[in-house]
Amino acid sequence: MKTIRFSLLASMAISGILLSSSAVATETSPETPSASEIVETSREKQFPEDSVSDLTMVLINKRGHERVRKLQTKRKNYGDGEAKSVAYFLSPADVKGTAFLVWEHADKANDVFIYLPALKKIRRIASEQKHQSFMGSDFSYADMENEDVDDADHRILSEEELDGKLCWMIESVPKADSDSEYGKLTSWVCKADFIPYKVEFYDKKGRLFKVMKVLRTGPVGDEILPLHFSMENVQKNHKTEISLDKMELDQEISDEEFTHRAIQR
């Protein structure tokens, strides 16, 4: 069973963001889309197809100290729930050459690999390791995947304003047989552009765990996409910010880019 996520990085990332035929809406008009339709459209804002992106990741600890990392990501959609993505760390020197490769599958768990240049070795990320921090950030390995999200029940809780934007407030609860690290997610999805401007992640004990916020949006081609967002671990008082420096859509990307051989170069 695949992990529920509502992230934006792979969003771009990060990577999140959710389908279920059991979704229900409360106090909505006949024209209001269902919760599953809302989150399905919202996902498209986070995982643009056939794209190449340059990103800046900033890790901020509780003292305000910052560590800056540069990445490039590539993503290719093959249809029918199949896709591949790769992220290369470009700087600083201690992480340069590290690569993260995901093969997304429609009918089985995703294959996830990380290449560590210091060891000159590719390591498969096992399912029990996917809840660990991704390269010291506040995203887990699971957050970095765009997974099949039929493993949760979703419902519209209400409609409310968030920073002047009228949003659907949607609750997503992983099903009992899901291996999600989260107990539930609460998302604020803008009615105008379907971007999830805020997502609260709760742990299995019902405590607030992480908060994701979209800080800035802007045009990318014909789309309005998140350009700057953050993930804060409120339990550890640590935050990760990601900025989109450049994105090219509708790119022709060779299949060779998503192989073990390619990420070791």
Phi, psi and omega per residue, in radians:
M1 nan 2.348 -3.030
K2 -1.511 2.729 -3.062
T3 -1.364 2.408 3.057
I4 -1.338 2.376 3.101
R5 -2.582 2.702 3.122
F6 -2.464 1.012 -3.027
S7 -1.897 2.889 -3.079
L8 -1.880 -0.385 -2.913
L9 -1.156 -0.917 -3.046
A10 -1.174 -0.144 2.785
S11 -0.647 0.898 -3.014
M12 2.095 nan nan
A13 nan nan nan
I14 nan 1.485 -1.374
S15 -2.083 1.069 -0.822
G16 -2.976 nan nan
I17 nan nan nan
L18 nan 1.989 -2.983
L19 -2.186 2.461 2.960
S20 -2.897 2.307 -3.137
S21 -1.271 -0.203 -3.133
S22 -1.592 0.051 -3.123
A23 -1.105 2.501 3.139
V24 -2.286 2.672 3.084
A25 -1.995 2.569 3.133
T26 -2.037 2.313 3.067
E27 0.928 0.857 3.138
T28 -2.118 2.757 -3.125
S29 -1.430 2.905 3.118
P30 -1.041 -0.413 -3.126
E31 -1.430 -0.201 -3.103
T32 -1.242 2.215 3.088
P33 -1.169 2.762 3.096
S34 -1.247 2.893 3.115
A35 -1.032 -0.681 -3.127
S36 -1.159 -0.652 3.107
E37 -1.183 -0.656 3.139
I38 -1.117 -0.855 -3.070
V39 -1.273 -0.499 3.080
E40 -1.122 -0.777 3.096
T41 -1.158 -0.672 3.122
S42 -1.064 -0.664 3.124
R43 -1.020 -0.643 -3.099
E44 -1.123 -0.395 3.102
K45 -1.337 -0.276 -3.021
Q46 -1.848 -0.409 -3.096
F47 -2.250 1.200 3.131
P48 -1.035 2.438 -3.085
E49 -1.349 2.575 3.001
D50 0.844 1.042 -3.032
S51 -2.205 2.688 3.027
V52 -2.198 2.234 -3.041
S53 -2.311 2.511 2.976
D54 -1.885 2.247 -3.025
L55 -2.235 2.661 2.944
T56 -2.042 2.194 3.113
M57 -1.940 2.247 3.125
V58 -2.092 2.127 3.088
L59 -1.705 2.192 -3.039
I60 -2.149 2.051 -3.132
N61 -1.531 -3.119 -3.029
K62 -1.160 -0.309 3.095
R63 -1.595 -0.022 3.139
G64 1.542 0.045 3.119
H65 -1.231 2.376 -3.060
E66 -1.985 2.470 2.959
R67 -2.141 2.241 -3.034
V68 -1.902 2.349 3.118
R69 -2.299 2.491 3.104
K70 -1.921 2.405 -3.118
L71 -2.380 2.776 2.899
Q72 -2.234 2.343 3.126
T73 -2.110 2.604 3.067
K74 -2.345 2.484 -3.110
R75 -2.474 2.381 3.127
K76 -2.335 2.253 3.137
N77 -1.707 2.333 -3.133
Y78 -1.893 -0.019 -3.130
G79 1.448 2.853 3.099
D80 0.969 0.646 3.072
G81 1.413 0.095 -3.133
E82 -1.828 2.336 3.103
A83 -2.761 2.847 3.085
K84 -2.376 2.536 3.111
S85 -2.523 2.699 3.119
V86 -2.526 2.515 3.077
A87 -2.241 2.244 3.113
Y88 -1.941 2.288 3.020
F89 -1.500 2.176 -3.076
L90 -1.704 -0.508 3.117
S91 -2.882 2.792 0.076
P92 -1.377 -2.997 -3.004
A93 -1.082 -0.572 -3.054
D94 -1.260 -0.266 3.098
V95 -2.118 -0.063 -3.106
K96 -1.015 2.324 3.137
G97 1.628 -0.260 3.055
T98 -1.150 2.378 -3.105
A99 -2.331 2.545 -3.102
F100 -2.174 2.088 -3.024
L101 -2.101 2.297 3.118
V102 -2.237 2.236 2.968
W103 -1.880 1.926 -3.087
E104 -1.562 2.353 -3.109
H105 -2.144 2.603 -3.129
A106 -1.439 -0.542 -2.974
D107 -2.100 0.196 3.076
K108 -2.739 3.001 -3.121
A109 -1.081 2.538 3.116
N110 -1.140 2.634 2.996
D111 -1.650 2.212 -3.069
V112 -2.249 2.267 -3.091
F113 -2.334 2.643 3.016
I114 -2.298 2.359 3.087
Y115 -1.806 2.202 -3.136
L116 -1.925 1.837 -3.037
P117 -1.092 -0.546 3.136
A118 -1.093 -0.571 3.140
L119 -1.687 -0.181 -3.044
K120 0.892 0.847 -3.015
K121 -2.521 2.452 3.016
I122 -1.685 2.281 3.135
R123 -2.061 2.261 3.035
R124 -1.350 2.346 3.075
I125 -1.533 1.927 -3.135
A126 -1.258 2.775 -3.071
S127 -1.006 -0.630 -3.118
E128 -1.301 -0.173 3.121
Q129 -1.721 -0.115 -3.010
K130 -1.244 -0.210 3.108
H131 -1.557 -0.063 3.116
Q132 -1.308 2.804 -3.135
S133 -1.135 2.401 3.076
F134 -1.494 1.845 3.047
M135 0.936 0.698 3.088
G136 1.368 0.073 -3.114
S137 -1.550 -3.117 3.111
D138 -1.618 0.127 2.983
F139 -1.686 2.442 3.002
S140 -1.522 2.954 3.057
Y141 -1.030 -0.664 3.134
A142 -1.132 -0.613 3.106
D143 -1.089 -0.453 -3.066
M144 -1.433 -0.080 -3.106
E145 -1.761 2.519 2.974
N146 -1.687 1.608 -2.979
E147 -1.704 2.846 2.962
D148 -1.079 2.266 -2.975
V149 -2.030 0.493 3.082
D150 -1.339 0.146 -3.059
D151 -1.626 0.206 -3.129
A152 -2.373 2.738 3.002
D153 -1.790 2.367 -3.059
H154 -2.182 2.492 3.068
R155 -2.607 2.611 3.075
I156 -1.423 2.092 3.134
L157 -1.445 -0.721 -3.077
S158 -2.997 3.135 2.969
E159 -2.107 2.257 -3.117
E160 -2.661 2.825 3.141
E161 -1.486 2.466 3.028
L162 -2.314 1.965 -3.114
D163 0.903 0.735 3.087
G164 1.446 0.010 3.130
K165 -1.865 2.272 3.112
L166 -1.358 2.141 -3.014
C167 -2.200 2.679 2.841
W168 -1.468 2.317 3.043
M169 -1.726 2.006 -2.997
I170 -2.087 2.310 3.071
E171 -1.783 2.297 3.118
S172 -2.136 2.110 -3.103
V173 -2.065 2.029 3.107
P174 -1.009 2.488 3.117
K175 -1.237 2.866 -3.002
A176 -1.038 -0.576 -3.083
D177 -1.631 0.159 3.098
S178 -1.338 2.622 3.069
D179 -1.732 0.375 3.134
S180 -1.065 2.528 3.054
E181 -1.403 -0.140 -3.058
Y182 -1.814 2.558 3.060
G183 -1.445 -0.620 3.059
K184 -2.897 2.860 3.039
L185 -2.227 2.474 3.007
T186 -2.111 2.164 -3.004
S187 -2.147 2.478 3.046
W188 -1.910 1.823 -3.073
V189 -1.851 2.121 -3.073
C190 -1.135 2.320 -3.130
K191 -1.238 -0.428 -3.076
A192 -1.400 -0.700 -3.034
D193 -2.226 0.008 3.095
F194 1.098 0.370 3.059
I195 -1.535 2.319 3.082
P196 -1.410 1.727 -3.035
Y197 -1.353 -0.298 3.089
K198 -2.676 2.405 3.053
V199 -2.379 2.210 3.044
E200 -1.782 2.264 3.125
F201 -1.885 2.217 -3.140
Y202 -1.940 2.525 3.122
D203 -1.399 -3.135 -3.059
K204 -1.179 -0.266 3.102
K205 -1.653 0.073 3.112
G206 1.485 0.163 -3.137
R207 -1.593 2.505 3.076
L208 -1.076 2.253 -3.021
F209 -1.944 -0.981 -3.118
K210 -2.398 2.745 3.048
V211 -2.334 2.158 3.058
M212 -1.817 2.361 3.124
K213 -2.340 2.395 2.980
V214 -1.530 2.092 -3.045
L215 -1.665 -0.430 -3.125
R216 -2.749 2.472 3.049
T217 -2.178 2.907 3.114
G218 -3.053 3.044 -3.091
P219 -1.338 2.367 2.980
V220 -2.313 1.822 -2.984
G221 1.111 -2.204 3.116
D222 -1.657 0.099 -3.060
E223 -1.866 2.675 2.915
I224 -1.813 2.053 -3.028
L225 -2.238 2.782 3.018
P226 -1.118 2.302 3.141
L227 -1.955 -0.338 -3.111
H228 -2.648 2.155 -3.132
F229 -2.575 2.881 -3.095
S230 -2.338 2.683 2.971
M231 -2.236 2.098 -3.124
E232 -1.983 2.228 2.998
N233 -1.537 1.765 -3.036
V234 -1.282 -0.341 3.122
Q235 -1.365 -0.458 3.141
K236 -1.912 -0.056 -3.126
N237 0.967 0.880 -3.141
H238 -2.352 2.519 -3.061
K239 -2.385 2.567 3.039
T240 -2.140 2.246 3.056
E241 -1.986 2.442 3.124
I242 -2.218 2.258 3.099
S243 -2.042 2.406 3.067
L244 -1.552 1.933 -3.126
D245 -1.462 -0.583 -3.100
K246 -2.815 2.445 3.041
M247 -2.488 2.345 3.059
E248 -2.064 2.179 -3.107
L249 -1.710 2.859 3.057
D250 0.955 0.779 -3.141
Q251 -1.566 2.568 3.021
E252 -1.581 1.841 -3.056
I253 -1.946 2.241 -3.128
S254 -1.158 2.502 3.066
D255 -1.044 -0.461 -3.118
E256 -1.097 -0.393 -3.135
E257 -1.140 -0.334 -3.014
F258 -1.959 0.641 -3.135
T259 -2.005 2.838 3.066
H260 -1.045 -0.682 -3.135
R261 -1.062 -0.737 -3.087
A262 -1.143 -0.698 -3.045
I263 -1.351 -0.130 3.111
Q264 -1.682 -0.018 -3.052
R265 -1.261 nan nan
